[in-house]
């Protein structure tokens, strides 16, 4: 039986939340809304969570190895 690595499980959960946040914030990033505070907050959050997609891919590769 394979042992579970708790840190990988935590990072996978963090990556999943980040990817969901990436998709949600992308909804608000339309040029028509560029003057609103929601646009600016969404833009910052969108850029902050960009690292989660490569992290999720690396974790998936680690799990397959």
C-alpha positions in Angstrom: 0.0 0.0 0.0 1.3 3.4 -0.9 1.8 5.9 1.9 0.1 9.3 1.7 2.2 12.4 2.0 0.3 15.0 3.9 2.1 17.9 2.5 1.3 16.9 -1.1 -2.4 16.6 -0.2 -2.3 20.1 1.4 -0.6 21.6 -1.7 -3.1 19.8 -4.0 -6.0 21.4 -2.1 -4.3 24.8 -2.2 -3.8 24.4 -6.0 -7.4 23.4 -6.6 -8.6 26.4 -4.6 -6.2 28.6 -6.6 -7.4 27.3 -10.0 -11.0 27.9 -9.0 -10.1 31.4 -7.9 -8.3 31.9 -11.2 -11.5 31.0 -13.1 -13.8 33.1 -11.0 -11.7 36.2 -11.2 -11.3 35.8 -14.9 -15.1 36.4 -15.2 -14.7 39.9 -13.9 -11.8 40.9 -16.1 -13.7 42.5 -19.0 -12.4 45.8 -20.5 -15.9 47.4 -19.9 -15.4 47.0 -16.1 -11.8 48.4 -16.0 -12.8 51.5 -14.0 -14.4 49.6 -11.1 -12.7 48.4 -7.9 -13.9 44.9 -8.5 -11.9 44.8 -11.7 -8.7 45.9 -9.9 -9.2 43.4 -7.1 -9.9 40.6 -9.5 -6.8 41.5 -11.6 -4.6 41.4 -8.5 -6.0 38.1 -7.3 -5.9 36.6 -10.8 -2.2 37.4 -11.1 -1.4 36.2 -7.5 -2.9 32.7 -8.1 -1.3 32.2 -11.5 1.4 29.9 -9.9 -1.3 27.3 -9.0 -1.6 25.8 -12.5 2.0 24.8 -12.8 2.0 23.7 -9.2 -1.0 21.5 -9.9 0.7 19.9 -12.9 3.9 19.2 -10.9 1.9 17.6 -8.1 0.0 15.5 -10.5 3.3 14.3 -12.1 4.7 13.6 -8.7 1.6 11.5 -7.9 1.9 9.5 -11.1 5.6 8.7 -10.5 
